[in-house]
Amino acid sequence: MNKSTMHAAIPILASLDIATTVAFYTDALGFSCRLKSQSKYAIILRDGIEIHFWPCDDPNIAGNTACRVRVTNIAALYEEYSIRGYSIRTAK
């Protein structure tokens, strides 16, 4: 039997404000916006990573959704974000 292999996942995260979320991911984190549909849905991209967002009025839901992104050369990403005025936490 041939074995299948999963090779990517696309998280769909809750957002309290689609425009604010897209602005943060593009301006602060260096993603580009693939789709922003009048505050109803958004797709952002960077380096083969794609994250979708749906609008949610419940801060509890939006504050408790997450995804994990594996990164090579985390030091370079840390430096990039430091230059932009943001700091990131790294796992120890």
PDB file with one MODEL, atoms N, CA, C and O in Angstrom:
MODEL        1
ATOM      1  N   MET A   1       0.839  -1.174   0.000  1.00  0.00           N
ATOM      2  CA  MET A   1       0.000   0.000   0.000  1.00  0.00           C
ATOM      3  C   MET A   1       0.890   1.246   0.000  1.00  0.00           C
ATOM      4  O   MET A   1       1.888   1.305   0.719  1.00  0.00           O
ATOM      5  N   ASN A   2       0.520   2.240  -0.813  1.00  0.00           N
ATOM      6  CA  ASN A   2       1.244   3.505  -0.841  1.00  0.00           C
ATOM      7  C   ASN A   2       0.896   4.331   0.389  1.00  0.00           C
ATOM      8  O   ASN A   2      -0.256   4.371   0.821  1.00  0.00           O
ATOM      9  N   LYS A   3       1.894   4.978   0.939  1.00  0.00           N
ATOM     10  CA  LYS A   3       1.697   5.801   2.128  1.00  0.00           C
ATOM     11  C   LYS A   3       1.520   7.262   1.718  1.00  0.00           C
ATOM     12  O   LYS A   3       2.272   7.775   0.889  1.00  0.00           O
ATOM     13  N   SER A   4       0.542   7.915   2.291  1.00  0.00           N
ATOM     14  CA  SER A   4       0.383   9.349   2.041  1.00  0.00           C
ATOM     15  C   SER A   4       1.156  10.123   3.097  1.00  0.00           C
ATOM     16  O   SER A   4       1.409   9.622   4.192  1.00  0.00           O
ATOM     17  N   THR A   5       1.525  11.342   2.756  1.00  0.00           N
ATOM     18  CA  THR A   5       2.268  12.195   3.674  1.00  0.00           C
ATOM     19  C   THR A   5       1.622  13.571   3.709  1.00  0.00           C
ATOM     20  O   THR A   5       1.410  14.191   2.668  1.00  0.00           O
ATOM     21  N   MET A   6       1.315  14.040   4.897  1.00  0.00           N
ATOM     22  CA  MET A   6       0.819  15.398   5.044  1.00  0.00           C
ATOM     23  C   MET A   6       2.016  16.324   5.056  1.00  0.00           C
ATOM     24  O   MET A   6       3.027  16.012   5.686  1.00  0.00           O
ATOM     25  N   HIS A   7       1.927  17.459   4.375  1.00  0.00           N
ATOM     26  CA  HIS A   7       3.086  18.332   4.282  1.00  0.00           C
ATOM     27  C   HIS A   7       2.816  19.777   4.663  1.00  0.00           C
ATOM     28  O   HIS A   7       3.755  20.573   4.708  1.00  0.00           O
ATOM     29  N   ALA A   8       1.577  20.147   4.937  1.00  0.00           N
ATOM     30  CA  ALA A   8       1.302  21.526   5.351  1.00  0.00           C
ATOM     31  C   ALA A   8      -0.041  21.585   6.063  1.00  0.00           C
ATOM     32  O   ALA A   8      -0.909  20.736   5.861  1.00  0.00           O
ATOM     33  N   ALA A   9      -0.192  22.597   6.894  1.00  0.00           N
ATOM     34  CA  ALA A   9      -1.463  22.874   7.549  1.00  0.00           C
ATOM     35  C   ALA A   9      -1.691  24.379   7.471  1.00  0.00           C
ATOM     36  O   ALA A   9      -0.743  25.163   7.513  1.00  0.00           O
ATOM     37  N   ILE A  10      -2.929  24.765   7.359  1.00  0.00           N
ATOM     38  CA  ILE A  10      -3.264  26.184   7.295  1.00  0.00           C
ATOM     39  C   ILE A  10      -4.177  26.502   8.466  1.00  0.00           C
ATOM     40  O   ILE A  10      -5.357  26.153   8.448  1.00  0.00           O
ATOM     41  N   PRO A  11      -3.635  27.170   9.496  1.00  0.00           N
ATOM     42  CA  PRO A  11      -4.476  27.520  10.636  1.00  0.00           C
ATOM     43  C   PRO A  11      -5.474  28.613  10.271  1.00  0.00           C
ATOM     44  O   PRO A  11      -5.180  29.495   9.465  1.00  0.00           O
ATOM     45  N   ILE A  12      -6.643  28.543  10.867  1.00  0.00           N
ATOM     46  CA  ILE A  12      -7.662  29.578  10.731  1.00  0.00           C
ATOM     47  C   ILE A  12      -7.917  30.101  12.137  1.00  0.00           C
ATOM     48  O   ILE A  12      -8.524  29.418  12.962  1.00  0.00           O
ATOM     49  N   LEU A  13      -7.447  31.321  12.404  1.00  0.00           N
ATOM     50  CA  LEU A  13      -7.473  31.890  13.742  1.00  0.00           C
ATOM     51  C   LEU A  13      -8.565  32.946  13.882  1.00  0.00           C
ATOM     52  O   LEU A  13      -8.933  33.610  12.913  1.00  0.00           O
ATOM     53  N   ALA A  14      -9.071  33.089  15.092  1.00  0.00           N
ATOM     54  CA  ALA A  14     -10.071  34.112  15.390  1.00  0.00           C
ATOM     55  C   ALA A  14      -9.401  35.475  15.510  1.00  0.00           C
ATOM     56  O   ALA A  14      -8.283  35.585  16.014  1.00  0.00           O
ATOM     57  N   SER A  15     -10.093  36.513  15.042  1.00  0.00           N
ATOM     58  CA  SER A  15      -9.588  37.886  15.125  1.00  0.00           C
ATOM     59  C   SER A  15     -10.711  38.803  15.595  1.00  0.00           C
ATOM     60  O   SER A  15     -11.830  38.741  15.087  1.00  0.00           O
ATOM     61  N   LEU A  16     -10.399  39.654  16.571  1.00  0.00           N
ATOM     62  CA  LEU A  16     -11.384  40.632  17.040  1.00  0.00           C
ATOM     63  C   LEU A  16     -11.588  41.756  16.035  1.00  0.00           C
ATOM     64  O   LEU A  16     -12.651  42.376  16.002  1.00  0.00           O
ATOM     65  N   ASP A  17     -10.573  42.021  15.215  1.00  0.00           N
ATOM     66  CA  ASP A  17     -10.650  43.080  14.211  1.00  0.00           C
ATOM     67  C   ASP A  17      -9.740  42.700  13.052  1.00  0.00           C
ATOM     68  O   ASP A  17      -8.517  42.771  13.174  1.00  0.00           O
ATOM     69  N   ILE A  18     -10.325  42.300  11.936  1.00  0.00           N
ATOM     70  CA  ILE A  18      -9.553  41.806  10.791  1.00  0.00           C
ATOM     71  C   ILE A  18      -8.556  42.860  10.307  1.00  0.00           C
ATOM     72  O   ILE A  18      -7.399  42.525  10.051  1.00  0.00           O
ATOM     73  N   ALA A  19      -8.969  44.117  10.177  1.00  0.00           N
ATOM     74  CA  ALA A  19      -8.073  45.158   9.667  1.00  0.00           C
ATOM     75  C   ALA A  19      -6.874  45.358  10.591  1.00  0.00           C
ATOM     76  O   ALA A  19      -5.747  45.492  10.116  1.00  0.00           O
ATOM     77  N   THR A  20      -7.101  45.378  11.893  1.00  0.00           N
ATOM     78  CA  THR A  20      -6.011  45.542  12.861  1.00  0.00           C
ATOM     79  C   THR A  20      -5.075  44.335  12.819  1.00  0.00           C
ATOM     80  O   THR A  20      -3.855  44.491  12.873  1.00  0.00           O
ATOM     81  N   THR A  21      -5.637  43.152  12.724  1.00  0.00           N
ATOM     82  CA  THR A  21      -4.835  41.924  12.648  1.00  0.00           C
ATOM     83  C   THR A  21      -3.949  41.934  11.409  1.00  0.00           C
ATOM     84  O   THR A  21      -2.752  41.657  11.497  1.00  0.00           O
ATOM     85  N   VAL A  22      -4.530  42.252  10.252  1.00  0.00           N
ATOM     86  CA  VAL A  22      -3.758  42.284   9.012  1.00  0.00           C
ATOM     87  C   VAL A  22      -2.667  43.338   9.096  1.00  0.00           C
ATOM     88  O   VAL A  22      -1.535  43.092   8.680  1.00  0.00           O
ATOM     89  N   ALA A  23      -2.991  44.506   9.628  1.00  0.00           N
ATOM     90  CA  ALA A  23      -1.987  45.565   9.762  1.00  0.00           C
ATOM     91  C   ALA A  23      -0.822  45.106  10.642  1.00  0.00           C
ATOM     92  O   ALA A  23       0.334  45.362  10.306  1.00  0.00           O
ATOM     93  N   PHE A  24      -1.102  44.437  11.757  1.00  0.00           N
ATOM     94  CA  PHE A  24      -0.030  43.964  12.632  1.00  0.00           C
ATOM     95  C   PHE A  24       0.838  42.928  11.924  1.00  0.00           C
ATOM     96  O   PHE A  24       2.065  43.025  11.956  1.00  0.00           O
ATOM     97  N   TYR A  25       0.221  41.949  11.291  1.00  0.00           N
ATOM     98  CA  TYR A  25       1.007  40.898  10.637  1.00  0.00           C
ATOM     99  C   TYR A  25       1.818  41.441   9.466  1.00  0.00           C
ATOM    100  O   TYR A  25       2.926  40.964   9.219  1.00  0.00           O
ATOM    101  N   THR A  26       1.294  42.426   8.738  1.00  0.00           N
ATOM    102  CA  THR A  26       2.038  42.969   7.599  1.00  0.00           C
ATOM    103  C   THR A  26       3.075  43.990   8.053  1.00  0.00           C
ATOM    104  O   THR A  26       4.234  43.906   7.647  1.00  0.00           O
ATOM    105  N   ASP A  27       2.685  44.947   8.884  1.00  0.00           N
ATOM    106  CA  ASP A  27       3.601  46.015   9.295  1.00  0.00           C
ATOM    107  C   ASP A  27       4.649  45.540  10.298  1.00  0.00           C
ATOM    108  O   ASP A  27       5.825  45.877  10.166  1.00  0.00           O
ATOM    109  N   ALA A  28       4.240  44.771  11.287  1.00  0.00           N
ATOM    110  CA  ALA A  28       5.150  44.373  12.363  1.00  0.00           C
ATOM    111  C   ALA A  28       5.881  43.074  12.076  1.00  0.00           C
ATOM    112  O   ALA A  28       7.062  42.942  12.398  1.00  0.00           O
ATOM    113  N   LEU A  29       5.196  42.118  11.476  1.00  0.00           N
ATOM    114  CA  LEU A  29       5.777  40.782  11.340  1.00  0.00           C
ATOM    115  C   LEU A  29       6.250  40.439   9.931  1.00  0.00           C
ATOM    116  O   LEU A  29       6.781  39.349   9.718  1.00  0.00           O
ATOM    117  N   GLY A  30       6.070  41.340   8.960  1.00  0.00           N
ATOM    118  CA  GLY A  30       6.619  41.130   7.623  1.00  0.00           C
ATOM    119  C   GLY A  30       5.845  40.188   6.723  1.00  0.00           C
ATOM    120  O   GLY A  30       6.386  39.715   5.724  1.00  0.00           O
ATOM    121  N   PHE A  31       4.593  39.903   7.050  1.00  0.00           N
ATOM    122  CA  PHE A  31       3.758  39.093   6.175  1.00  0.00           C
ATOM    123  C   PHE A  31       3.191  39.971   5.062  1.00  0.00           C
ATOM    124  O   PHE A  31       3.220  41.198   5.166  1.00  0.00           O
ATOM    125  N   SER A  32       2.683  39.361   4.015  1.00  0.00           N
ATOM    126  CA  SER A  32       1.931  40.095   2.999  1.00  0.00           C
ATOM    127  C   SER A  32       0.483  39.636   3.064  1.00  0.00           C
ATOM    128  O   SER A  32       0.190  38.525   3.505  1.00  0.00           O
ATOM    129  N   CYS A  33      -0.402  40.490   2.627  1.00  0.00           N
ATOM    130  CA  CYS A  33      -1.830  40.172   2.668  1.00  0.00           C
ATOM    131  C   CYS A  33      -2.258  39.613   1.323  1.00  0.00           C
ATOM    132  O   CYS A  33      -2.122  40.279   0.296  1.00  0.00           O
ATOM    133  N   ARG A  34      -2.768  38.406   1.328  1.00  0.00           N
ATOM    134  CA  ARG A  34      -3.266  37.782   0.102  1.00  0.00           C
ATOM    135  C   ARG A  34      -4.725  38.126  -0.125  1.00  0.00           C
ATOM    136  O   ARG A  34      -5.162  38.294  -1.263  1.00  0.00           O
ATOM    137  N   LEU A  35      -5.487  38.232   0.973  1.00  0.00           N
ATOM    138  CA  LEU A  35      -6.918  38.512   0.867  1.00  0.00           C
ATOM    139  C   LEU A  35      -7.387  39.220   2.129  1.00  0.00           C
ATOM    140  O   LEU A  35      -7.061  38.805   3.242  1.00  0.00           O
ATOM    141  N   LYS A  36      -8.142  40.275   1.951  1.00  0.00           N
ATOM    142  CA  LYS A  36      -8.843  40.912   3.068  1.00  0.00           C
ATOM    143  C   LYS A  36     -10.222  41.247   2.543  1.00  0.00           C
ATOM    144  O   LYS A  36     -10.389  42.165   1.741  1.00  0.00           O
ATOM    145  N   SER A  37     -11.201  40.500   3.000  1.00  0.00           N
ATOM    146  CA  SER A  37     -12.554  40.590   2.457  1.00  0.00           C
ATOM    147  C   SER A  37     -13.470  41.375   3.395  1.00  0.00           C
ATOM    148  O   SER A  37     -14.201  40.789   4.193  1.00  0.00           O
ATOM    149  N   GLN A  38     -13.426  42.688   3.296  1.00  0.00           N
ATOM    150  CA  GLN A  38     -14.316  43.587   4.039  1.00  0.00           C
ATOM    151  C   GLN A  38     -14.599  43.126   5.462  1.00  0.00           C
ATOM    152  O   GLN A  38     -15.756  42.978   5.854  1.00  0.00           O
ATOM    153  N   SER A  39     -13.567  42.906   6.215  1.00  0.00           N
ATOM    154  CA  SER A  39     -13.665  42.513   7.633  1.00  0.00           C
ATOM    155  C   SER A  39     -14.348  41.176   7.851  1.00  0.00           C
ATOM    156  O   SER A  39     -14.795  40.884   8.960  1.00  0.00           O
ATOM    157  N   LYS A  40     -14.437  40.350   6.796  1.00  0.00           N
ATOM    158  CA  LYS A  40     -15.084  39.049   6.946  1.00  0.00           C
ATOM    159  C   LYS A  40     -14.100  37.887   6.946  1.00  0.00           C
ATOM    160  O   LYS A  40     -14.410  36.810   7.456  1.00  0.00           O
ATOM    161  N   TYR A  41     -12.926  38.096   6.381  1.00  0.00           N
ATOM    162  CA  TYR A  41     -11.944  37.013   6.302  1.00  0.00           C
ATOM    163  C   TYR A  41     -10.638  37.616   5.822  1.00  0.00           C
ATOM    164  O   TYR A  41     -10.646  38.615   5.102  1.00  0.00           O
ATOM    165  N   ALA A  42      -9.517  37.028   6.207  1.00  0.00           N
ATOM    166  CA  ALA A  42      -8.214  37.501   5.723  1.00  0.00           C
ATOM    167  C   ALA A  42      -7.259  36.324   5.602  1.00  0.00           C
ATOM    168  O   ALA A  42      -7.365  35.333   6.325  1.00  0.00           O
ATOM    169  N   ILE A  43      -6.330  36.457   4.674  1.00  0.00           N
ATOM    170  CA  ILE A  43      -5.262  35.480   4.477  1.00  0.00           C
ATOM    171  C   ILE A  43      -3.956  36.257   4.393  1.00  0.00           C
ATOM    172  O   ILE A  43      -3.828  37.194   3.606  1.00  0.00           O
ATOM    173  N   ILE A  44      -2.988  35.857   5.215  1.00  0.00           N
ATOM    174  CA  ILE A  44      -1.667  36.476   5.176  1.00  0.00           C
ATOM    175  C   ILE A  44      -0.621  35.405   4.863  1.00  0.00           C
ATOM    176  O   ILE A  44      -0.819  34.225   5.149  1.00  0.00           O
ATOM    177  N   LEU A  45       0.493  35.837   4.274  1.00  0.00           N
ATOM    178  CA  LEU A  45       1.540  34.913   3.823  1.00  0.00           C
ATOM    179  C   LEU A  45       2.917  35.439   4.170  1.00  0.00           C
ATOM    180  O   LEU A  45       3.159  36.646   4.183  1.00  0.00           O
ATOM    181  N   ARG A  46       3.817  34.504   4.453  1.00  0.00           N
ATOM    182  CA  ARG A  46       5.241  34.820   4.564  1.00  0.00           C
ATOM    183  C   ARG A  46       6.030  33.517   4.477  1.00  0.00           C
ATOM    184  O   ARG A  46       5.760  32.567   5.212  1.00  0.00           O
ATOM    185  N   ASP A  47       7.009  33.481   3.571  1.00  0.00           N
ATOM    186  CA  ASP A  47       7.939  32.345   3.453  1.00  0.00           C
ATOM    187  C   ASP A  47       7.228  30.998   3.397  1.00  0.00           C
ATOM    188  O   ASP A  47       7.696  30.041   4.014  1.00  0.00           O
ATOM    189  N   GLY A  48       6.140  30.895   2.694  1.00  0.00           N
ATOM    190  CA  GLY A  48       5.424  29.628   2.575  1.00  0.00           C
ATOM    191  C   GLY A  48       4.449  29.362   3.704  1.00  0.00           C
ATOM    192  O   GLY A  48       3.753  28.347   3.692  1.00  0.00           O
ATOM    193  N   ILE A  49       4.387  30.260   4.684  1.00  0.00           N
ATOM    194  CA  ILE A  49       3.426  30.138   5.784  1.00  0.00           C
ATOM    195  C   ILE A  49       2.171  30.899   5.394  1.00  0.00           C
ATOM    196  O   ILE A  49       2.249  32.051   4.966  1.00  0.00           O
ATOM    197  N   GLU A  50       1.034  30.274   5.536  1.00  0.00           N
ATOM    198  CA  GLU A  50      -0.247  30.909   5.247  1.00  0.00           C
ATOM    199  C   GLU A  50      -1.124  30.787   6.482  1.00  0.00           C
ATOM    200  O   GLU A  50      -1.320  29.693   7.012  1.00  0.00           O
ATOM    201  N   ILE A  51      -1.652  31.922   6.938  1.00  0.00           N
ATOM    202  CA  ILE A  51      -2.541  31.940   8.090  1.00  0.00           C
ATOM    203  C   ILE A  51      -3.822  32.653   7.681  1.00  0.00           C
ATOM    204  O   ILE A  51      -3.787  33.722   7.071  1.00  0.00           O
ATOM    205  N   HIS A  52      -4.951  32.046   8.024  1.00  0.00           N
ATOM    206  CA  HIS A  52      -6.259  32.640   7.744  1.00  0.00           C
ATOM    207  C   HIS A  52      -6.846  33.185   9.038  1.00  0.00           C
ATOM    208  O   HIS A  52      -6.549  32.681  10.122  1.00  0.00           O
ATOM    209  N   PHE A  53      -7.676  34.211   8.923  1.00  0.00           N
ATOM    210  CA  PHE A  53      -8.348  34.810  10.078  1.00  0.00           C
ATOM    211  C   PHE A  53      -9.832  34.979   9.790  1.00  0.00           C
ATOM    212  O   PHE A  53     -10.226  35.368   8.691  1.00  0.00           O
ATOM    213  N   TRP A  54     -10.641  34.684  10.784  1.00  0.00           N
ATOM    214  CA  TRP A  54     -12.086  34.903  10.705  1.00  0.00           C
ATOM    215  C   TRP A  54     -12.482  35.856  11.834  1.00  0.00           C
ATOM    216  O   TRP A  54     -11.863  35.845  12.898  1.00  0.00           O
ATOM    217  N   PRO A  55     -13.509  36.680  11.610  1.00  0.00           N
ATOM    218  CA  PRO A  55     -13.907  37.640  12.641  1.00  0.00           C
ATOM    219  C   PRO A  55     -14.612  36.954  13.801  1.00  0.00           C
ATOM    220  O   PRO A  55     -15.421  36.046  13.613  1.00  0.00           O
ATOM    221  N   CYS A  56     -14.285  37.412  15.004  1.00  0.00           N
ATOM    222  CA  CYS A  56     -14.858  36.839  16.215  1.00  0.00           C
ATOM    223  C   CYS A  56     -15.073  37.967  17.218  1.00  0.00           C
ATOM    224  O   CYS A  56     -14.159  38.752  17.469  1.00  0.00           O
ATOM    225  N   ASP A  57     -16.257  38.056  17.787  1.00  0.00           N
ATOM    226  CA  ASP A  57     -16.563  39.104  18.763  1.00  0.00           C
ATOM    227  C   ASP A  57     -16.203  38.715  20.187  1.00  0.00           C
ATOM    228  O   ASP A  57     -16.270  39.552  21.087  1.00  0.00           O
ATOM    229  N   ASP A  58     -15.824  37.467  20.409  1.00  0.00           N
ATOM    230  CA  ASP A  58     -15.549  36.978  21.762  1.00  0.00           C
ATOM    231  C   ASP A  58     -14.049  37.059  22.060  1.00  0.00           C
ATOM    232  O   ASP A  58     -13.273  36.273  21.517  1.00  0.00           O
ATOM    233  N   PRO A  59     -13.631  38.003  22.920  1.00  0.00           N
ATOM    234  CA  PRO A  59     -12.201  38.130  23.228  1.00  0.00           C
ATOM    235  C   PRO A  59     -11.600  36.867  23.835  1.00  0.00           C
ATOM    236  O   PRO A  59     -10.402  36.623  23.686  1.00  0.00           O
ATOM    237  N   ASN A  60     -12.395  36.078  24.502  1.00  0.00           N
ATOM    238  CA  ASN A  60     -11.911  34.835  25.104  1.00  0.00           C
ATOM    239  C   ASN A  60     -11.501  33.838  24.021  1.00  0.00           C
ATOM    240  O   ASN A  60     -10.469  33.177  24.131  1.00  0.00           O
ATOM    241  N   ILE A  61     -12.311  33.739  22.988  1.00  0.00           N
ATOM    242  CA  ILE A  61     -11.978  32.832  21.881  1.00  0.00           C
ATOM    243  C   ILE A  61     -10.750  33.360  21.142  1.00  0.00           C
ATOM    244  O   ILE A  61      -9.790  32.621  20.920  1.00  0.00           O
ATOM    245  N   ALA A  62     -10.781  34.635  20.763  1.00  0.00           N
ATOM    246  CA  ALA A  62      -9.664  35.213  20.003  1.00  0.00           C
ATOM    247  C   ALA A  62      -8.359  35.170  20.801  1.00  0.00           C
ATOM    248  O   ALA A  62      -7.291  34.960  20.227  1.00  0.00           O
ATOM    249  N   GLY A  63      -8.438  35.363  22.097  1.00  0.00           N
ATOM    250  CA  GLY A  63      -7.242  35.368  22.934  1.00  0.00           C
ATOM    251  C   GLY A  63      -6.689  33.994  23.231  1.00  0.00           C
ATOM    252  O   GLY A  63      -5.591  33.871  23.773  1.00  0.00           O
ATOM    253  N   ASN A  64      -7.429  32.962  22.887  1.00  0.00           N
ATOM    254  CA  ASN A  64      -6.990  31.602  23.196  1.00  0.00           C
ATOM    255  C   ASN A  64      -6.831  30.734  21.960  1.00  0.00           C
ATOM    256  O   ASN A  64      -6.847  29.507  22.059  1.00  0.00           O
ATOM    257  N   THR A  65      -6.677  31.357  20.791  1.00  0.00           N
ATOM    258  CA  THR A  65      -6.352  30.602  19.586  1.00  0.00           C
ATOM    259  C   THR A  65      -4.894  30.863  19.253  1.00  0.00           C
ATOM    260  O   THR A  65      -4.384  31.956  19.502  1.00  0.00           O
ATOM    261  N   ALA A  66      -4.234  29.886  18.702  1.00  0.00           N
ATOM    262  CA  ALA A  66      -2.809  30.034  18.423  1.00  0.00           C
ATOM    263  C   ALA A  66      -2.368  29.041  17.366  1.00  0.00           C
ATOM    264  O   ALA A  66      -3.082  28.087  17.056  1.00  0.00           O
ATOM    265  N   CYS A  67      -1.199  29.271  16.822  1.00  0.00           N
ATOM    266  CA  CYS A  67      -0.547  28.286  15.969  1.00  0.00           C
ATOM    267  C   CYS A  67       0.946  28.386  16.234  1.00  0.00           C
ATOM    268  O   CYS A  67       1.435  29.420  16.689  1.00  0.00           O
ATOM    269  N   ARG A  68       1.641  27.351  15.958  1.00  0.00           N
ATOM    270  CA  ARG A  68       3.087  27.311  16.165  1.00  0.00           C
ATOM    271  C   ARG A  68       3.759  27.295  14.802  1.00  0.00           C
ATOM    272  O   ARG A  68       3.353  26.550  13.910  1.00  0.00           O
ATOM    273  N   VAL A  69       4.788  28.120  14.644  1.00  0.00           N
ATOM    274  CA  VAL A  69       5.520  28.196  13.382  1.00  0.00           C
ATOM    275  C   VAL A  69       6.972  27.847  13.664  1.00  0.00           C
ATOM    276  O   VAL A  69       7.617  28.482  14.498  1.00  0.00           O
ATOM    277  N   ARG A  70       7.478  26.859  12.985  1.00  0.00           N
ATOM    278  CA  ARG A  70       8.889  26.496  13.125  1.00  0.00           C
ATOM    279  C   ARG A  70       9.713  27.383  12.212  1.00  0.00           C
ATOM    280  O   ARG A  70       9.341  27.641  11.068  1.00  0.00           O
ATOM    281  N   VAL A  71      10.849  27.850  12.741  1.00  0.00           N
ATOM    282  CA  VAL A  71      11.682  28.820  12.037  1.00  0.00           C
ATOM    283  C   VAL A  71      13.124  28.342  12.026  1.00  0.00           C
ATOM    284  O   VAL A  71      13.623  27.839  13.033  1.00  0.00           O
ATOM    285  N   THR A  72      13.797  28.499  10.888  1.00  0.00           N
ATOM    286  CA  THR A  72      15.243  28.299  10.860  1.00  0.00           C
ATOM    287  C   THR A  72      15.889  29.661  11.062  1.00  0.00           C
ATOM    288  O   THR A  72      15.315  30.684  10.687  1.00  0.00           O
ATOM    289  N   ASN A  73      17.048  29.681  11.635  1.00  0.00           N
ATOM    290  CA  ASN A  73      17.804  30.894  11.911  1.00  0.00           C
ATOM    291  C   ASN A  73      16.970  31.898  12.715  1.00  0.00           C
ATOM    292  O   ASN A  73      16.737  33.026  12.280  1.00  0.00           O
ATOM    293  N   ILE A  74      16.538  31.467  13.871  1.00  0.00           N
ATOM    294  CA  ILE A  74      15.705  32.302  14.744  1.00  0.00           C
ATOM    295  C   ILE A  74      16.427  33.589  15.135  1.00  0.00           C
ATOM    296  O   ILE A  74      15.769  34.599  15.388  1.00  0.00           O
ATOM    297  N   ALA A  75      17.741  33.583  15.190  1.00  0.00           N
ATOM    298  CA  ALA A  75      18.488  34.790  15.537  1.00  0.00           C
ATOM    299  C   ALA A  75      18.253  35.897  14.510  1.00  0.00           C
ATOM    300  O   ALA A  75      18.123  37.065  14.877  1.00  0.00           O
ATOM    301  N   ALA A  76      18.198  35.539  13.233  1.00  0.00           N
ATOM    302  CA  ALA A  76      17.945  36.529  12.186  1.00  0.00           C
ATOM    303  C   ALA A  76      16.525  37.086  12.297  1.00  0.00           C
ATOM    304  O   ALA A  76      16.309  38.279  12.084  1.00  0.00           O
ATOM    305  N   LEU A  77      15.566  36.237  12.628  1.00  0.00           N
ATOM    306  CA  LEU A  77      14.190  36.708  12.809  1.00  0.00           C
ATOM    307  C   LEU A  77      14.101  37.619  14.022  1.00  0.00           C
ATOM    308  O   LEU A  77      13.418  38.643  13.986  1.00  0.00           O
ATOM    309  N   TYR A  78      14.785  37.251  15.091  1.00  0.00           N
ATOM    310  CA  TYR A  78      14.821  38.085  16.287  1.00  0.00           C
ATOM    311  C   TYR A  78      15.397  39.469  15.958  1.00  0.00           C
ATOM    312  O   TYR A  78      14.864  40.491  16.388  1.00  0.00           O
ATOM    313  N   GLU A  79      16.477  39.483  15.199  1.00  0.00           N
ATOM    314  CA  GLU A  79      17.098  40.754  14.813  1.00  0.00           C
ATOM    315  C   GLU A  79      16.139  41.586  13.948  1.00  0.00           C
ATOM    316  O   GLU A  79      15.998  42.791  14.155  1.00  0.00           O
ATOM    317  N   GLU A  80      15.486  40.940  12.985  1.00  0.00           N
ATOM    318  CA  GLU A  80      14.530  41.650  12.122  1.00  0.00           C
ATOM    319  C   GLU A  80      13.428  42.297  12.962  1.00  0.00           C
ATOM    320  O   GLU A  80      13.100  43.467  12.768  1.00  0.00           O
ATOM    321  N   TYR A  81      12.861  41.534  13.890  1.00  0.00           N
ATOM    322  CA  TYR A  81      11.773  42.070  14.708  1.00  0.00           C
ATOM    323  C   TYR A  81      12.280  43.121  15.694  1.00  0.00           C
ATOM    324  O   TYR A  81      11.564  44.073  16.003  1.00  0.00           O
ATOM    325  N   SER A  82      13.492  42.959  16.184  1.00  0.00           N
ATOM    326  CA  SER A  82      14.067  43.968  17.079  1.00  0.00           C
ATOM    327  C   SER A  82      14.225  45.300  16.345  1.00  0.00           C
ATOM    328  O   SER A  82      13.940  46.358  16.905  1.00  0.00           O
ATOM    329  N   ILE A  83      14.674  45.246  15.110  1.00  0.00           N
ATOM    330  CA  ILE A  83      14.815  46.454  14.292  1.00  0.00           C
ATOM    331  C   ILE A  83      13.456  47.126  14.091  1.00  0.00           C
ATOM    332  O   ILE A  83      13.359  48.353  14.065  1.00  0.00           O
ATOM    333  N   ARG A  84      12.417  46.317  13.951  1.00  0.00           N
ATOM    334  CA  ARG A  84      11.051  46.849  13.781  1.00  0.00           C
ATOM    335  C   ARG A  84      10.466  47.337  15.116  1.00  0.00           C
ATOM    336  O   ARG A  84       9.386  47.927  15.138  1.00  0.00           O
ATOM    337  N   GLY A  85      11.168  47.097  16.211  1.00  0.00           N
ATOM    338  CA  GLY A  85      10.692  47.556  17.505  1.00  0.00           C
ATOM    339  C   GLY A  85       9.872  46.527  18.277  1.00  0.00           C
ATOM    340  O   GLY A  85       9.179  46.874  19.233  1.00  0.00           O
ATOM    341  N   TYR A  86       9.946  45.278  17.870  1.00  0.00           N
ATOM    342  CA  TYR A  86       9.217  44.194  18.553  1.00  0.00           C
ATOM    343  C   TYR A  86      10.202  43.168  19.064  1.00  0.00           C
ATOM    344  O   TYR A  86      11.282  42.991  18.500  1.00  0.00           O
ATOM    345  N   SER A  87       9.826  42.498  20.125  1.00  0.00           N
ATOM    346  CA  SER A  87      10.645  41.400  20.610  1.00  0.00           C
ATOM    347  C   SER A  87       9.816  40.129  20.536  1.00  0.00           C
ATOM    348  O   SER A  87       8.590  40.166  20.640  1.00  0.00           O
ATOM    349  N   ILE A  88      10.493  39.010  20.357  1.00  0.00           N
ATOM    350  CA  ILE A  88       9.811  37.721  20.288  1.00  0.00           C
ATOM    351  C   ILE A  88      10.358  36.826  21.384  1.00  0.00           C
ATOM    352  O   ILE A  88      11.497  36.982  21.826  1.00  0.00           O
ATOM    353  N   ARG A  89       9.535  35.892  21.813  1.00  0.00           N
ATOM    354  CA  ARG A  89       9.982  34.916  22.801  1.00  0.00           C
ATOM    355  C   ARG A  89      10.426  33.669  22.065  1.00  0.00           C
ATOM    356  O   ARG A  89       9.798  33.258  21.089  1.00  0.00           O
ATOM    357  N   THR A  90      11.491  33.076  22.524  1.00  0.00           N
ATOM    358  CA  THR A  90      11.945  31.814  21.938  1.00  0.00           C
ATOM    359  C   THR A  90      11.829  30.727  22.991  1.00  0.00           C
ATOM    360  O   THR A  90      11.986  30.975  24.186  1.00  0.00           O
ATOM    361  N   ALA A  91      11.552  29.526  22.526  1.00  0.00           N
ATOM    362  CA  ALA A  91      11.467  28.382  23.448  1.00  0.00           C
ATOM    363  C   ALA A  91      12.852  28.054  23.958  1.00  0.00           C
ATOM    364  O   ALA A  91      13.840  28.182  23.235  1.00  0.00           O
ATOM    365  N   LYS A  92      12.919  27.637  25.191  1.00  0.00           N
ATOM    366  CA  LYS A  92      14.210  27.282  25.781  1.00  0.00           C
ATOM    367  C   LYS A  92      14.389  25.793  25.792  1.00  0.00           C
ATOM    368  O   LYS A  92      15.419  25.298  26.251  1.00  0.00           O
TER     369      LYS A  92
ENDMDL
END
